[in-house]
């Protein structure tokens, strides 16, 4: 089943930065490198028949896809930090949590979404986001979950007034207009979540806050609201860290923000994370954490390093991100997505998943160096 493999490709980074092989890497005073992966697994309950018409039935089978996922995460990539989206509650509790610990000595945390109104399956089938981390390299300190419909606890009265009076056009899955509603109501009705995990890098003693989320799949303004909620909550967490943990200072707190943002690189969300001011009526929105997060891995690699990270039929694009501050981390290696595009063209496939790839997303893997 694993006869054909996509192997990591080292890409030369622009400027003075060079890709180093492990044998030639110049090590600092500590082991300052680790790998990080973000991956939307494609929940078995989101394998919608009307969407994945191009996928053969045997490749939709969850047992088949699960074996591919196990091969990727345990053997092919084996990243030090793994951020997974569309991970179901039951699969986390019954398999990944236990197996990651038993096979690789990885700790983990998970938070599930609340079920939507249409949900008829058991709660254990609901998906969420999980973070797994190599306990040989990282010490677990703290974790927190966040529901991305926490509007009242995040926005002031002027902002709430805008959210309740600004309407957005609603569409169905095919893109047809079906009405309109306030931005407040639409954002409030969403069930997306975010997970924060704080780790201490054992050798450098750096405090690393890892964030994993999966933003709503449509309406740029809703995704922007969700991202702003994450950033404001993160701001409070950082302030709490500085006051609550001995030895923690601004200089040794580093942040990694990852996930499936369902947002292209020219979207409102990405502009917001890049530090640009987004004007909404009389309100100007700017990322309060821009001093910590202003840079994604795509800023450090060639334009063609990734063609897409999502290959879901007609929906294709770069939607999966890892954000950080360039003064905290340096990208050493990346996994290119070019081979996937070439493979799909060769096989005349419309998209993923297929025989060799278990999800409609590809894993975004990078090696980072702590600065």
LOKESE-947188 format. One line per 5 residues: number of its first residue (from 0); for each residue x, y, z of C-alpha. Coordinates in steps of 0.05 Angstrom, whole numbers. Layout:
! residues N
NUM	X:Y:Z ~ ... .
//
This chain:
! residues 371
0	0:0:0 ~ 58:47:13 ~ 96:30:-50 ~ 97:102:-75 ~ 120:156:-27 .
5	127:230:-32 ~ 194:246:0 ~ 210:313:32 ~ 245:360:-16 ~ 295:411:11 .
10	284:480:-18 ~ 336:534:-21 ~ 313:595:17 ~ 323:665:-11 ~ 376:714:12 .
15	434:691:55 ~ 396:633:86 ~ 420:565:61 ~ 389:497:70 ~ 434:454:112 .
20	435:378:115 ~ 438:349:186 ~ 511:328:177 ~ 533:398:157 ~ 489:439:204 .
25	527:484:251 ~ 498:472:319 ~ 490:527:370 ~ 500:519:445 ~ 440:473:447 .
30	400:430:399 ~ 362:489:369 ~ 323:454:314 ~ 256:419:314 ~ 204:400:262 .
35	132:423:260 ~ 74:397:220 ~ 3:422:209 ~ -47:376:175 ~ -122:374:162 .
40	-137:299:166 ~ -206:302:133 ~ -256:274:183 ~ -292:211:159 ~ -357:248:174 .
45	-341:304:125 ~ -330:257:66 ~ -392:288:34 ~ -417:246:-26 ~ -435:308:-66 .
50	-365:337:-58 ~ -319:277:-65 ~ -351:247:-127 ~ -282:240:-158 ~ -255:194:-103 .
55	-262:119:-112 ~ -302:85:-57 ~ -243:43:-32 ~ -203:107:-20 ~ -260:139:19 .
60	-258:81:68 ~ -237:107:136 ~ -197:45:155 ~ -157:51:91 ~ -145:126:100 .
65	-129:116:174 ~ -73:67:157 ~ -43:119:109 ~ -48:172:164 ~ -12:126:213 .
70	43:114:163 ~ 52:188:151 ~ 51:211:223 ~ 89:154:255 ~ 141:139:202 .
75	143:185:142 ~ 143:253:176 ~ 147:240:252 ~ 148:314:268 ~ 167:340:337 .
80	104:383:340 ~ 41:359:304 ~ -21:402:296 ~ -81:364:269 ~ -148:390:246 .
85	-213:350:234 ~ -189:300:287 ~ -250:266:317 ~ -260:260:392 ~ -264:184:390 .
90	-203:177:345 ~ -162:222:391 ~ -183:187:455 ~ -181:116:430 ~ -121:118:383 .
95	-77:179:373 ~ -70:200:446 ~ -50:131:468 ~ -9:110:408 ~ 30:176:404 .
100	50:167:477 ~ 65:92:472 ~ 102:92:406 ~ 139:159:408 ~ 133:189:479 .
105	90:247:454 ~ 44:286:499 ~ -20:315:471 ~ -80:360:481 ~ -146:363:444 .
110	-209:406:441 ~ -273:387:405 ~ -323:432:370 ~ -394:436:396 ~ -442:399:350 .
115	-481:441:300 ~ -557:439:297 ~ -558:389:240 ~ -512:340:277 ~ -546:273:291 .
120	-485:230:305 ~ -457:216:375 ~ -415:271:407 ~ -354:225:401 ~ -357:234:326 .
125	-350:309:330 ~ -283:334:307 ~ -235:386:335 ~ -162:404:337 ~ -104:368:371 .
130	-31:384:386 ~ 21:330:397 ~ 92:344:422 ~ 156:306:432 ~ 167:301:507 .
135	241:287:496 ~ 248:357:469 ~ 191:395:503 ~ 163:401:573 ~ 88:411:577 .
140	68:471:619 ~ -3:493:604 ~ -61:488:555 ~ -125:526:541 ~ -184:519:493 .
145	-224:574:460 ~ -291:575:425 ~ -289:623:366 ~ -360:648:377 ~ -341:683:442 .
150	-361:751:415 ~ -387:785:478 ~ -325:768:517 ~ -279:794:463 ~ -308:857:430 .
155	-325:925:460 ~ -393:959:453 ~ -374:998:391 ~ -349:935:357 ~ -410:895:377 .
160	-454:949:349 ~ -419:944:283 ~ -423:868:283 ~ -498:869:296 ~ -513:921:243 .
165	-467:897:187 ~ -501:846:143 ~ -466:794:99 ~ -494:756:40 ~ -507:683:54 .
170	-493:627:4 ~ -503:553:2 ~ -450:501:-12 ~ -456:512:-87 ~ -446:587:-79 .
175	-518:607:-92 ~ -545:667:-53 ~ -596:645:-1 ~ -606:709:40 ~ -568:754:88 .
180	-556:760:163 ~ -515:802:210 ~ -442:788:217 ~ -455:779:292 ~ -507:724:282 .
185	-467:687:230 ~ -403:688:272 ~ -441:671:336 ~ -472:609:303 ~ -405:579:282 .
190	-373:524:324 ~ -299:530:307 ~ -248:523:363 ~ -175:539:378 ~ -125:503:423 .
195	-66:535:459 ~ -10:493:487 ~ 50:522:524 ~ 115:483:522 ~ 185:494:548 .
200	240:475:500 ~ 283:432:545 ~ 351:454:520 ~ 342:528:503 ~ 291:539:560 .
205	249:580:510 ~ 175:583:525 ~ 137:564:461 ~ 62:576:456 ~ 34:530:401 .
210	-34:549:372 ~ -76:505:328 ~ -142:525:296 ~ -189:510:238 ~ -226:572:214 .
215	-295:571:181 ~ -293:551:108 ~ -328:612:79 ~ -344:686:90 ~ -278:724:97 .
220	-308:772:148 ~ -328:714:194 ~ -258:685:189 ~ -229:753:206 ~ -273:757:268 .
225	-250:687:289 ~ -177:705:279 ~ -185:770:318 ~ -216:730:376 ~ -155:684:376 .
230	-106:741:376 ~ -140:779:433 ~ -145:715:474 ~ -72:701:460 ~ -54:771:484 .
235	-87:757:551 ~ -52:689:556 ~ 16:721:545 ~ 3:773:598 ~ -18:718:646 .
240	45:679:631 ~ 89:738:647 ~ 56:747:714 ~ 44:674:732 ~ 106:635:715 .
245	174:649:746 ~ 228:665:697 ~ 181:680:638 ~ 196:745:603 ~ 177:776:536 .
250	245:756:508 ~ 237:681:519 ~ 164:673:498 ~ 157:650:426 ~ 93:636:388 .
255	76:587:333 ~ 6:596:303 ~ -16:541:255 ~ -77:509:224 ~ -125:507:167 .
260	-145:579:157 ~ -187:567:95 ~ -157:632:71 ~ -115:649:10 ~ -53:692:16 .
265	-90:754:-9 ~ -149:747:40 ~ -170:792:97 ~ -145:743:148 ~ -75:739:120 .
270	-70:814:111 ~ -92:822:184 ~ -40:773:208 ~ 13:809:167 ~ -1:870:210 .
275	-43:911:161 ~ -101:953:188 ~ -168:927:165 ~ -221:981:161 ~ -293:962:179 .
280	-340:1021:178 ~ -316:1067:233 ~ -273:1011:264 ~ -201:998:247 ~ -177:928:264 .
285	-104:911:275 ~ -72:848:301 ~ -55:861:375 ~ -2:806:370 ~ 33:832:308 .
290	97:841:350 ~ 97:766:361 ~ 65:741:296 ~ 79:776:231 ~ 111:723:187 .
295	91:657:156 ~ 134:602:127 ~ 112:626:57 ~ 150:690:68 ~ 215:650:72 .
300	208:602:15 ~ 204:608:-61 ~ 136:624:-91 ~ 132:556:-125 ~ 150:515:-63 .
305	76:500:-52 ~ 27:501:-110 ~ -32:484:-64 ~ -40:454:5 ~ -114:436:-7 .
310	-136:394:-66 ~ -210:384:-53 ~ -240:376:-122 ~ -253:446:-149 ~ -230:478:-84 .
315	-155:486:-87 ~ -107:535:-55 ~ -57:549:-1 ~ -100:547:62 ~ -53:516:114 .
320	-4:561:151 ~ 50:565:204 ~ 61:635:232 ~ 117:661:276 ~ 162:721:287 .
325	226:721:245 ~ 265:742:307 ~ 243:679:343 ~ 250:624:291 ~ 285:612:225 .
330	259:564:171 ~ 312:512:156 ~ 275:462:112 ~ 207:454:81 ~ 166:399:48 .
335	148:420:-22 ~ 79:408:-51 ~ 102:408:-123 ~ 106:332:-125 ~ 33:326:-107 .
340	11:370:-165 ~ 56:331:-213 ~ 30:266:-187 ~ -43:286:-195 ~ -30:310:-266 .
345	5:244:-282 ~ -52:203:-253 ~ -105:248:-285 ~ -136:257:-216 ~ -183:314:-199 .
350	-159:319:-128 ~ -148:286:-62 ~ -155:239:-26 ~ -132:183:-70 ~ -96:117:-65 .
355	-33:147:-36 ~ -58:208:2 ~ -110:201:58 ~ -135:273:61 ~ -155:329:14 .
360	-100:370:47 ~ -26:355:45 ~ 17:359:108 ~ 54:424:115 ~ 121:406:147 .
365	179:451:165 ~ 242:448:205 ~ 252:510:249 ~ 312:536:286 ~ 304:573:351 .
370	338:641:349 .
//
